[in-house]
């Protein structure tokens, strides 16, 4: 048996044993210590979805209010976008702890924005942090948008 096949089999056994340890639709968060602790930055390294789970995909939520208006302030748009994400979760009968993955898009990202991002993620997800990817972009779909968040959710 080739070395790569052995690694694939061993890796599959580890993943299977981790995922079967979870209850019915509970997500399993994995943060390998060799990669450092990502939680202070507001994310988890990996999230395992239970077998046979139903998955929902929430489109990108921007920082627009109920009238469609945008604050010119980055922190206000981030807070509103997470409020909009919460409304979308409520609309499908899901909770924040069912979010497996976030992808966020930040216009003109720089390190000064990380504090706002981390604060909002912690406020919504507590210690059940989803896997997350931040994508810096030059602009989003609508000119006043400074931030957008999309989610992959495991339904019960």
MDAnalysis code that builds the backbone (N, CA, C; Angstrom):
import MDAnalysis as mda
import numpy as np

u = mda.Universe.empty(468, n_residues=156, atom_resindex=np.repeat(np.arange(156), 3), trajectory=True)
u.add_TopologyAttr("name", ["N", "CA", "C"] * 156)
u.add_TopologyAttr("resid", np.arange(1, 157))
u.add_TopologyAttr("resname", ["UNK", "UNK", "UNK", "UNK", "UNK", "UNK", "UNK", "UNK", "UNK", "UNK", "UNK", "UNK", "UNK", "UNK", "UNK", "UNK", "UNK", "UNK", "UNK", "UNK", "UNK", "UNK", "UNK", "UNK", "UNK", "UNK", "UNK", "UNK", "UNK", "UNK", "UNK", "UNK", "UNK", "UNK", "UNK", "UNK", "UNK", "UNK", "UNK", "UNK", "UNK", "UNK", "UNK", "UNK", "UNK", "UNK", "UNK", "UNK", "UNK", "UNK", "UNK", "UNK", "UNK", "UNK", "UNK", "UNK", "UNK", "UNK", "UNK", "UNK", "UNK", "UNK", "UNK", "UNK", "UNK", "UNK", "UNK", "UNK", "UNK", "UNK", "UNK", "UNK", "UNK", "UNK", "UNK", "UNK", "UNK", "UNK", "UNK", "UNK", "UNK", "UNK", "UNK", "UNK", "UNK", "UNK", "UNK", "UNK", "UNK", "UNK", "UNK", "UNK", "UNK", "UNK", "UNK", "UNK", "UNK", "UNK", "UNK", "UNK", "UNK", "UNK", "UNK", "UNK", "UNK", "UNK", "UNK", "UNK", "UNK", "UNK", "UNK", "UNK", "UNK", "UNK", "UNK", "UNK", "UNK", "UNK", "UNK", "UNK", "UNK", "UNK", "UNK", "UNK", "UNK", "UNK", "UNK", "UNK", "UNK", "UNK", "UNK", "UNK", "UNK", "UNK", "UNK", "UNK", "UNK", "UNK", "UNK", "UNK", "UNK", "UNK", "UNK", "UNK", "UNK", "UNK", "UNK", "UNK", "UNK", "UNK", "UNK", "UNK", "UNK", "UNK", "UNK", "UNK"])
u.atoms.positions = np.array([
    [0.854, -1.167, 0.000],
    [0.000, 0.000, 0.000],
    [0.902, 1.233, 0.000],
    [0.585, 2.188, -0.869],
    [1.428, 3.377, -0.965],
    [1.297, 4.235, 0.293],
    [2.309, 5.035, 0.513],
    [2.344, 5.903, 1.694],
    [1.176, 6.896, 1.683],
    [0.856, 7.475, 0.513],
    [-0.223, 8.458, 0.445],
    [-1.580, 7.818, 0.746],
    [-1.784, 6.574, 0.323],
    [-3.043, 5.887, 0.627],
    [-3.141, 5.620, 2.130],
    [-2.024, 5.234, 2.757],
    [-2.028, 5.018, 4.205],
    [-2.403, 6.308, 4.931],
    [-1.819, 7.462, 4.499],
    [-2.140, 8.737, 5.131],
    [-3.609, 9.095, 4.938],
    [-4.147, 8.807, 3.757],
    [-5.544, 9.075, 3.473],
    [-6.445, 8.229, 4.371],
    [-6.124, 6.968, 4.529],
    [-6.921, 6.081, 5.383],
    [-6.842, 6.519, 6.829],
    [-5.644, 6.806, 7.330],
    [-5.493, 7.245, 8.717],
    [-6.241, 8.555, 8.925],
    [-6.100, 9.511, 7.992],
    [-6.807, 10.787, 8.096],
    [-8.309, 10.596, 8.110],
    [-8.812, 9.694, 7.270],
    [-10.241, 9.413, 7.232],
    [-10.741, 8.823, 8.528],
    [-9.959, 7.958, 9.136],
    [-10.347, 7.362, 10.423],
    [-10.402, 8.427, 11.497],
    [-9.422, 9.329, 11.512],
    [-9.427, 10.408, 12.506],
    [-10.648, 11.290, 12.313],
    [-10.952, 11.688, 11.085],
    [-12.113, 12.528, 10.819],
    [-13.388, 11.804, 11.195],
    [-13.495, 10.504, 10.856],
    [-14.693, 9.747, 11.198],
    [-14.852, 9.653, 12.704],
    [-13.780, 9.429, 13.442],
    [-13.915, 9.293, 14.888],
    [-14.255, 10.619, 15.538],
    [-13.766, 11.728, 14.991],
    [-14.117, 13.032, 15.543],
    [-15.577, 13.342, 15.256],
    [-16.029, 13.108, 14.024],
    [-17.389, 13.499, 13.669],
    [-18.428, 12.603, 14.335],
    [-18.143, 11.359, 14.585],
    [-19.130, 10.504, 15.241],
    [-19.231, 10.799, 16.718],
    [-18.286, 11.544, 17.269],
    [-18.353, 11.917, 18.680],
    [-19.408, 12.992, 18.908],
    [-19.807, 13.710, 17.861],
    [-20.787, 14.780, 17.998],
    [-22.188, 14.195, 18.112],
    [-23.069, 14.940, 18.788],
    [-24.458, 14.517, 18.866],
    [-25.141, 14.830, 17.545],
    [-26.394, 14.455, 17.427],
    [-27.163, 14.489, 16.181],
    [-26.731, 15.554, 15.175],
    [-26.972, 16.825, 15.414],
    [-26.642, 17.865, 14.442],
    [-25.634, 18.867, 15.002],
    [-24.869, 18.487, 15.982],
    [-23.891, 19.389, 16.579],
    [-22.643, 19.478, 15.711],
    [-22.159, 20.694, 15.547],
    [-20.924, 20.905, 14.804],
    [-19.740, 20.608, 15.714],
    [-18.695, 20.030, 15.155],
    [-17.483, 19.748, 15.915],
    [-16.422, 20.756, 15.486],
    [-15.940, 21.527, 16.431],
    [-14.908, 22.529, 16.161],
    [-13.545, 21.910, 16.413],
    [-12.632, 22.093, 15.459],
    [-11.295, 21.525, 15.566],
    [-10.267, 22.647, 15.386],
    [-9.419, 22.829, 16.390],
    [-8.324, 23.794, 16.335],
    [-7.032, 23.061, 16.692],
    [-6.368, 22.464, 15.685],
    [-5.140, 21.726, 15.978],
    [-4.100, 22.630, 16.651],
    [-3.524, 22.198, 17.771],
    [-2.579, 23.049, 18.493],
    [-1.350, 23.431, 17.664],
    [-1.005, 22.617, 16.678],
    [0.157, 22.918, 15.838],
    [-0.051, 24.178, 15.003],
    [-1.309, 24.591, 14.816],
    [-1.615, 25.776, 14.014],
    [-1.831, 27.024, 14.861],
    [-1.682, 26.890, 16.171],
    [-1.923, 28.031, 17.056],
    [-3.409, 28.189, 17.325],
    [-3.717, 29.047, 18.279],
    [-5.100, 29.263, 18.685],
    [-5.706, 30.417, 17.874],
    [-6.652, 30.132, 16.974],
    [-7.240, 31.195, 16.163],
    [-8.371, 31.947, 16.870],
    [-8.821, 31.469, 18.015],
    [-10.005, 32.050, 18.644],
    [-9.847, 33.524, 19.020],
    [-8.668, 34.019, 19.412],
    [-8.577, 35.459, 19.686],
    [-8.851, 36.311, 18.435],
    [-8.689, 35.725, 17.267],
    [-8.965, 36.441, 16.018],
    [-10.398, 36.209, 15.525],
    [-11.184, 35.437, 16.281],
    [-12.604, 35.295, 15.979],
    [-12.991, 34.179, 15.043],
    [-12.186, 33.124, 14.942],
    [-12.564, 32.017, 14.069],
    [-12.014, 30.704, 14.594],
    [-12.490, 29.599, 14.016],
    [-11.973, 28.263, 14.283],
    [-11.283, 27.764, 13.020],
    [-10.287, 26.891, 13.191],
    [-9.556, 26.369, 12.038],
    [-10.443, 25.498, 11.163],
    [-11.220, 24.620, 11.762],
    [-12.070, 23.712, 10.999],
    [-13.341, 23.421, 11.784],
    [-14.398, 23.146, 11.053],
    [-15.668, 22.749, 11.647],
    [-16.156, 21.534, 10.874],
    [-16.447, 20.468, 11.605],
    [-16.930, 19.239, 10.977],
    [-18.456, 19.215, 11.059],
    [-19.079, 19.001, 9.914],
    [-20.529, 18.923, 9.813],
    [-20.929, 17.463, 9.991],
    [-21.964, 17.192, 10.797],
    [-22.386, 15.811, 11.009],
    [-22.858, 15.151, 9.712],
    [-22.747, 13.823, 9.659],
    [-23.228, 13.117, 8.466],
    [-24.732, 13.325, 8.288],
    [-25.165, 13.336, 7.045],
    [-26.581, 13.469, 6.693],
    [-27.216, 14.776, 7.150],
    [-26.399, 15.800, 7.387],
    [-26.935, 17.091, 7.811],
    [-27.524, 17.831, 6.619],
    [-28.570, 18.600, 6.887],
    [-29.104, 19.515, 5.879],
    [-28.317, 20.810, 6.006],
    [-27.937, 21.372, 4.883],
    [-27.105, 22.572, 4.888],
    [-27.835, 23.695, 4.166],
    [-27.769, 24.902, 4.736],
    [-28.327, 26.095, 4.107],
    [-27.193, 27.070, 3.828],
    [-27.329, 27.802, 2.748],
    [-26.344, 28.804, 2.361],
    [-27.022, 30.169, 2.417],
    [-26.499, 31.059, 3.248],
    [-27.060, 32.402, 3.359],
    [-26.223, 33.344, 2.508],
    [-26.901, 34.031, 1.603],
    [-26.231, 34.992, 0.735],
    [-25.579, 36.096, 1.560],
    [-24.638, 36.774, 0.925],
    [-23.928, 37.851, 1.594],
    [-24.872, 38.902, 2.155],
    [-24.680, 39.202, 3.421],
    [-25.466, 40.223, 4.103],
    [-24.586, 41.454, 4.290],
    [-25.066, 42.572, 3.778],
    [-24.332, 43.817, 3.920],
    [-24.856, 44.615, 5.099],
    [-24.322, 45.800, 5.246],
    [-24.668, 46.655, 6.378],
    [-25.803, 47.616, 6.120],
    [-26.745, 47.257, 5.235],
    [-27.867, 48.144, 4.976],
    [-28.941, 47.971, 6.038],
    [-29.593, 49.100, 6.384],
    [-30.683, 49.037, 7.351],
    [-31.977, 48.644, 6.627],
    [-33.090, 48.648, 7.352],
    [-34.361, 48.180, 6.769],
    [-34.870, 49.071, 5.636],
    [-34.349, 50.290, 5.520],
    [-34.740, 51.182, 4.419],
    [-33.795, 51.046, 3.229],
    [-32.735, 50.226, 3.371],
    [-31.755, 50.060, 2.304],
    [-30.598, 51.028, 2.400],
    [-30.598, 51.860, 3.437],
    [-29.533, 52.845, 3.615],
    [-28.304, 52.261, 4.295],
    [-27.149, 52.868, 4.022],
    [-25.878, 52.432, 4.590],
    [-25.256, 53.558, 5.411],
    [-24.769, 53.237, 6.582],
    [-23.953, 54.186, 7.335],
    [-22.621, 54.337, 6.605],
    [-22.012, 55.497, 6.648],
    [-20.679, 55.635, 6.045],
    [-19.572, 55.036, 6.924],
    [-19.915, 54.638, 8.153],
    [-18.936, 54.129, 9.110],
    [-18.800, 52.611, 9.003],
    [-17.556, 52.135, 8.912],
    [-17.272, 50.707, 8.802],
    [-17.862, 49.932, 9.973],
    [-17.611, 50.386, 11.207],
    [-18.085, 49.629, 12.376],
    [-19.605, 49.536, 12.415],
    [-20.311, 50.573, 11.995],
    [-21.778, 50.529, 11.961],
    [-22.263, 49.536, 10.904],
    [-21.589, 49.497, 9.756],
    [-21.980, 48.542, 8.715],
    [-21.733, 47.097, 9.158],
    [-20.628, 46.852, 9.844],
    [-20.342, 45.494, 10.322],
    [-21.412, 45.061, 11.318],
    [-21.730, 45.920, 12.283],
    [-22.753, 45.587, 13.281],
    [-24.100, 45.317, 12.599],
    [-24.462, 46.145, 11.631],
    [-25.730, 45.963, 10.929],
    [-25.727, 44.692, 10.093],
    [-24.601, 44.380, 9.459],
    [-24.515, 43.156, 8.647],
    [-24.701, 41.917, 9.521],
    [-24.113, 41.919, 10.726],
    [-24.318, 40.771, 11.616],
    [-25.753, 40.723, 12.140],
    [-26.377, 41.877, 12.340],
    [-27.802, 41.895, 12.709],
    [-28.629, 41.327, 11.561],
    [-28.274, 41.680, 10.325],
    [-28.976, 41.142, 9.158],
    [-28.759, 39.629, 9.032],
    [-27.537, 39.170, 9.321],
    [-27.269, 37.730, 9.309],
    [-28.131, 37.031, 10.352],
    [-28.246, 37.619, 11.523],
    [-29.079, 37.038, 12.589],
    [-30.535, 36.940, 12.128],
    [-31.020, 37.973, 11.441],
    [-32.382, 37.950, 10.908],
    [-32.541, 36.836, 9.878],
    [-31.544, 36.658, 9.026],
    [-31.588, 35.568, 8.038],
    [-31.594, 34.210, 8.737],
    [-30.772, 34.052, 9.784],
    [-30.769, 32.799, 10.551],
    [-32.146, 32.547, 11.168],
    [-32.712, 33.582, 11.784],
    [-34.053, 33.449, 12.368],
    [-35.058, 33.033, 11.300],
    [-34.902, 33.580, 10.099],
    [-35.822, 33.284, 9.002],
    [-35.814, 31.830, 8.573],
    [-34.691, 31.145, 8.779],
    [-34.634, 29.715, 8.427],
    [-34.699, 28.825, 9.667],
    [-34.977, 29.435, 10.818],
    [-35.111, 28.666, 12.051],
    [-33.789, 28.150, 12.583],
    [-32.715, 28.900, 12.378],
    [-31.382, 28.462, 12.819],
    [-30.831, 29.412, 13.881],
    [-29.843, 28.914, 14.589],
    [-29.152, 29.669, 15.637],
    [-27.702, 29.914, 15.209],
    [-27.036, 30.884, 15.834],
    [-25.627, 31.125, 15.507],
    [-24.734, 29.901, 15.698],
    [-25.018, 29.050, 16.677],
    [-24.151, 27.884, 16.900],
    [-24.307, 26.820, 15.814],
    [-25.193, 27.056, 14.844],
    [-25.353, 26.149, 13.712],
    [-24.582, 26.630, 12.477],
    [-23.924, 27.781, 12.586],
    [-23.138, 28.316, 11.473],
    [-21.794, 27.592, 11.444],
    [-21.508, 26.932, 10.333],
    [-20.255, 26.188, 10.184],
    [-19.152, 27.054, 9.588],
    [-19.510, 27.966, 8.678],
    [-18.491, 28.717, 7.936],
    [-19.006, 30.093, 7.574],
    [-18.156, 31.089, 7.754],
    [-18.418, 32.449, 7.296],
    [-17.375, 32.823, 6.258],
    [-17.799, 33.552, 5.264],
    [-16.867, 34.219, 4.362],
    [-17.213, 35.693, 4.453],
    [-16.218, 36.511, 4.782],
    [-16.454, 37.945, 4.897],
    [-15.607, 38.675, 3.874],
    [-16.186, 39.754, 3.391],
    [-15.544, 40.586, 2.385],
    [-15.423, 41.989, 2.960],
    [-14.221, 42.543, 2.935],
    [-13.959, 43.851, 3.513],
    [-13.344, 44.747, 2.439],
    [-13.984, 45.888, 2.208],
    [-13.463, 46.860, 1.254],
    [-12.265, 47.570, 1.893],
    [-11.182, 47.651, 1.135],
    [-9.960, 48.341, 1.585],
    [-9.518, 47.881, 2.971],
    [-9.438, 46.578, 3.141],
    [-9.060, 46.004, 4.442],
    [-7.675, 46.452, 4.883],
    [-7.561, 46.734, 6.171],
    [-6.256, 46.910, 6.809],
    [-6.389, 46.388, 8.232],
    [-5.260, 46.225, 8.894],
    [-5.240, 45.576, 10.209],
    [-6.055, 46.338, 11.265],
    [-6.287, 47.618, 11.072],
    [-7.061, 48.390, 12.046],
    [-8.520, 47.922, 12.109],
    [-8.992, 47.215, 11.101],
    [-10.390, 46.760, 11.062],
    [-10.600, 45.437, 11.794],
    [-9.523, 44.729, 12.120],
    [-9.662, 43.412, 12.752],
    [-10.375, 43.468, 14.098],
    [-10.131, 44.494, 14.886],
    [-10.785, 44.608, 16.194],
    [-12.299, 44.660, 16.071],
    [-12.799, 45.451, 15.121],
    [-14.246, 45.557, 14.886],
    [-14.799, 44.209, 14.449],
    [-14.094, 43.540, 13.550],
    [-14.552, 42.242, 13.056],
    [-14.605, 41.213, 14.178],
    [-13.524, 41.127, 14.947],
    [-13.441, 40.152, 16.035],
    [-14.508, 40.413, 17.096],
    [-14.731, 41.665, 17.420],
    [-15.732, 42.030, 18.426],
    [-17.133, 41.586, 17.992],
    [-17.477, 41.812, 16.748],
    [-18.810, 41.438, 16.258],
    [-18.994, 39.931, 16.157],
    [-17.955, 39.218, 15.751],
    [-18.037, 37.750, 15.687],
    [-18.204, 37.186, 17.094],
    [-17.425, 37.682, 18.042],
    [-17.526, 37.198, 19.427],
    [-18.905, 37.491, 20.003],
    [-19.457, 38.661, 19.700],
    [-20.781, 39.009, 20.220],
    [-21.858, 38.066, 19.689],
    [-21.727, 37.637, 18.452],
    [-22.752, 36.775, 17.859],
    [-22.536, 35.296, 18.167],
    [-21.273, 34.854, 18.182],
    [-21.003, 33.417, 18.263],
    [-20.423, 32.957, 19.597],
    [-20.002, 33.875, 20.452],
    [-19.423, 33.482, 21.739],
    [-18.205, 32.609, 21.543],
    [-18.178, 31.457, 22.206],
    [-17.021, 30.553, 22.082],
    [-17.254, 29.449, 21.047],
    [-18.374, 29.495, 20.313],
    [-18.659, 28.517, 19.247],
    [-18.360, 29.172, 17.901],
    [-17.091, 29.501, 17.694],
    [-16.675, 30.258, 16.521],
    [-16.668, 29.395, 15.262],
    [-17.302, 29.872, 14.195],
    [-17.278, 29.117, 12.941],
    [-15.924, 29.243, 12.256],
    [-15.681, 28.361, 11.294],
    [-14.543, 28.549, 10.404],
    [-14.821, 29.843, 9.631],
    [-13.770, 30.541, 9.217],
    [-13.989, 31.851, 8.622],
    [-12.863, 32.203, 7.657],
    [-13.232, 32.866, 6.586],
    [-12.257, 33.388, 5.641],
    [-12.560, 34.861, 5.410],
    [-11.534, 35.693, 5.495],
    [-11.662, 37.120, 5.214],
    [-11.049, 37.388, 3.846],
    [-11.822, 38.046, 2.984],
    [-11.355, 38.357, 1.639],
    [-11.332, 39.880, 1.469],
    [-10.138, 40.484, 1.378],
    [-10.070, 41.922, 1.086],
    [-10.481, 42.164, -0.368],
    [-11.317, 43.178, -0.587],
    [-11.785, 43.494, -1.932],
    [-11.708, 45.002, -2.175],
    [-11.586, 45.406, -3.427],
    [-11.554, 46.844, -3.709],
    [-12.936, 47.494, -3.611],
    [-14.008, 46.725, -3.905],
    [-15.376, 47.230, -3.778],
    [-16.334, 46.051, -3.761],
    [-17.574, 46.328, -3.344],
    [-18.621, 45.312, -3.314],
    [-19.720, 45.692, -4.311],
    [-20.828, 44.968, -4.302],
    [-21.873, 45.112, -5.320],
    [-22.488, 46.508, -5.366],
    [-22.619, 47.150, -4.222],
    [-23.226, 48.483, -4.151],
    [-22.164, 49.428, -3.577],
    [-21.969, 50.555, -4.214],
    [-20.879, 51.458, -3.839],
    [-20.759, 51.790, -2.354],
    [-21.835, 52.059, -1.614],
    [-21.625, 52.400, -0.196],
    [-21.242, 51.215, 0.697],
    [-21.330, 49.970, 0.165],
    [-21.031, 48.793, 0.991],
    [-19.543, 48.726, 1.319],
    [-19.254, 48.530, 2.606],
    [-17.878, 48.378, 3.074],
    [-17.615, 46.975, 3.605],
    [-18.676, 46.195, 3.822],
    [-18.568, 44.896, 4.480],
    [-19.713, 44.005, 4.017],
    [-19.415, 42.697, 3.907],
    [-20.433, 41.709, 3.571],
    [-20.046, 40.393, 4.226],
    [-21.040, 39.650, 4.732],
    [-20.799, 38.360, 5.365],
    [-21.789, 37.338, 4.811],
    [-21.274, 36.173, 4.394],
    [-22.138, 35.068, 3.963],
    [-21.871, 33.877, 4.878],
    [-22.843, 32.966, 4.966],
    [-22.745, 31.875, 5.932],
    [-23.198, 30.548, 5.346],
    [-22.574, 29.482, 5.849],
    [-23.008, 28.123, 5.593],
    [-23.518, 27.601, 6.937],
    [-24.761, 27.116, 6.948],
    [-25.449, 26.779, 8.183],
    [-25.900, 25.322, 8.140],
    [-25.728, 24.611, 9.252],
    [-26.214, 23.242, 9.389],
    [-27.565, 23.288, 10.103],
    [-28.589, 22.781, 9.439],
    [-29.944, 22.817, 9.992],
    [-30.225, 21.557, 10.781],
    [-31.123, 21.683, 11.739],
    [-31.528, 20.517, 12.530],
    [-32.660, 19.780, 11.851],
])
